[in-house]
Amino acid sequence: MKVLVPIKRVVDFNVKIRVRADGSGVDLANVKMSMNPFDEIALEEAIRLKEAGTAEEIIAVSIGPQKTQETIRTALAMGADRGIFIHCDDELEPLAVAKLLKGVVEAESPQLVILGKQAIDNDCNQTGQMLAALLGWPQGTFASKLVLDGAAARVTREVDGGLQTVILKTPCIVTTDLRLNEPRYASLPNIMKAKKKPLEEKSVADYGVDVASGLKVLKTEDPASREAGEIVGNAAELVEKLKNEAGVI
């Protein structure tokens, strides 16, 4: 089985986001970037499938500016076999990303595409679903457990009411949730080996996709500061404030 793992380069989750003074977006100058945490989980799951003898090859693919190659090298150091880098300096919408990934899927013919349920920079939670729709493949989203059995994938999904298990015929799309696994760290020897693993560079034009944005961000703002809490003397006073001031009961 060939597994394709799309990954995204985002601001590291430990970094405090700074909004530009003019509100035109997030300030990325001198900011640490890393692999999207949900995509790390997807890659870890693909590596475990290979270690179990279920998967034969793992391909990491990413779209972005030149420095995105660093993120792909991290994926190769973690255990991916080869990488595909699609060079694009524009900010892409999920649909454009899904169309580019569709081109990669058609060229590589994987039996499984596994990716994070969302990116932590825009929180769109759309790319996996759009890719499944474009390909006409079954999808299992928000996966907390994945078991492959022959030509079928059993996916346990996290839903509002608890857990739901679906059985998908491969090829299929799976998007990962936080509780699927704990990603490993790349060891120093594997980091050195990753430098010799193949990394193919492509362009948007190679896939014939129009990536022009149909949306315009008008303004980016910091979230409103939380107001200080208030200590009440007893339960009766709390109920009175919730009823008359907050209006929640």
N, C-alpha and C positions, 0 to 999 in steps of 0.2 A: 504494500500500500504506500502510495505517495501522499504526503501531507503538506499542505500549503499553509503557512502561518503569516498573515499580514501583521506588521508591527508599525507603530507610530512613534516618532520622536516628539516628546512633549517636555514642558517644564517639569523638573524633578518635583515629586510630591512633597518633599521636605522644604521646598523653597516658598517663601511668602511672596505671593503675587503682588506686583506693583502696576497700577494703572497709570498710563501716560497722563501728563498734566493737561493735555488738550482733549482727553477722553477718546482718543482715536483707537485705543486698543491697549494691550498689555505690553509693558516694557520688557523686552527680551535681551537688552544689552547686558553682557557679562553675567548672564543667568545660567545656572547649571541645567543642562538638558539630559534626559534619560529616556529609557523605553517606557511606554505607557504601562502601568502596573497590571492592568487587565490583560494586555498582550503578553506580558511576562508569564502570566498564568497559562495562557494558551500555548506558549512555546514550551513551558515545562510539561504540560500534558502531552504534547507531541513527542517530546523526548522520552517520557515514560512509556508511551506506546512503542517507540523504537526499542527501548531497553527490554520491553516485554516480548519483542519479536513480532509485534503486530504491524508496525510501520517499517518500511525499508529506507525511505528517504524523506528528509525534512527540508523544505525550501522556505526561507524567510524572505519576505518581500516588503519593501517600504517605499513610500513616495515622499519627496520633499527636496530641500536644497542640498548642496554638496555635502554638508556636514552630517546628513542623514546616514551616510555610509558608516559612520562611527557606531550608530545604533545597530546597524546590520552586523557589523563585526562583533558587537557584544552578543548578538543572537548566535553567531557562528561559534563564539567562545563557549556559550552555554551548551551547545550541542547540535545546532542546525548544520546540515551538510553543505549547503550552498546558499548564496543570496542573490536576489534580484533587486537592483536599485533603479527606480524610475525618477529621473531628475526633473523636478518642477519647482520653480521658485515662487509660484503663485499660491495663495491660500485657497485650498480646495474645499468644496462642499462635499458632504457624504455621498451624494449621487455621483459626482465626478470620480471620487475614489472608487466607488462600487463599479463604475464602468471600466476604469483602468484595471481593477482586479479581475473583472470578467475577461478582459483580454489576456491577462496572465493565466487564468484558469484554462481558457481555451487553448493556449499554447503549451501548457504543462500537463494538462489532464490529470489533476490529482483526484484521489477518491474521497478526500476529506479536506475541508477548509475550516480551520479553527482559529478564531480571533477573539479579542476582548469584546465584551458586550458594549463598551463605550470607551471613549478617550477622556482623560481627566481634564483636558483643556477646554473642550466645547460641550462635553456631556450630551452629545446628540443621540447616541444609542440608535443609529440608523443604518450604518454601513453594512453590517451583517445581513439584516433583513432585506435591504435593497439588493445586495448581491444575490441572495437566494431568489428573489423575484426575477432578476434579470436572467439568471441561469435556468430558472424553473426547477430548482432543487428543493428538497425538503429541508427544514431548518429546525434546530433545537436551540432556543435562546436561554440565557441566564442559567447555564449548566453548572450544577454543583457536583455532578457525577457523570462520568462517561465510560461506557463499556462497549467495546466492539466485539461482535460475534459474527464472523463471516462477512456477509454482505449487509449486515444490519448494525445500526448504532443505537444503543439504549441510553437515552439522555434523561437524567433526573433534573428537572427544572425547579428553580425557586420562584414561586408565584405568591400572590397576596394571601391566598388561603392556606399556604403550606408548601408542599412538594407535589410535583406532577411528573410522571414518567411517560415519555413518548419513545416509540421505536421508529427509527428512520431508516429508509433504504439508502445505501450509499450509491453514488456520491451525494454528500450532504454538507450543510453548513452548520457549525456549532459555535455559539458565542459563550464565553466563559464568565462565570460569576466569581466572587472572592473566595468562596469556600471550596472550590474545586481542588486546589492543592496549594503547596507552599513552594514558590520558585527557588531554585538553587542559585548559588553564587558561582560565577565563572572562576575556575582556578587559574593560577598563573601559567601552568603548562598549556592549558587549553586556550588561553589568551594568545600565547605565542603561536600555537598551531592554527588559530583562526586567521592569522595573517596570510597563510598559504592556501586557505580554502577559496574556491572560486566565487567571485562576486561580479555578476554581469550587470553592466550599466545600460539602461534603456532611456528613451525619451518619451514624452507624451505622444509625440507624432508617430512613434512606432505602433501605437495602438489605435490611431485615428479617432481619438476622443476629444470632443470639445469641452474644455474645462473652464470656460468662461462662467463667472459667477452670476447667478440670477438673484442673489440677495445682496443687500447693502447694510452693513452695520452702521447705525446712526450715531451711537454713543456707547461708551463703556464706562461704568461707574463702580466704585467700591460699594460693597453692601453697607447698609445703614448700621451705625454703631448701636449695640444693644444698650438699652436703658438700665440703670441700676435697679436691683431688686429692692423689695420692701419687706421688712420683718413685721409680722403681725403678732398681737399679743395672745390670741387664742383662736380656736377653730371657728367660733361664731363670727369673729371679726373677719377671718379669711373668707367665709361664705358670703358675708355681707359685701365685701370688696369684689369678689368674683361675680356677684349678682348685679350690683349697682354701678361699679366702676368699669370692670372688664366686660360685663355683659355676656359672659360665657355660660351662665346657668340661669 
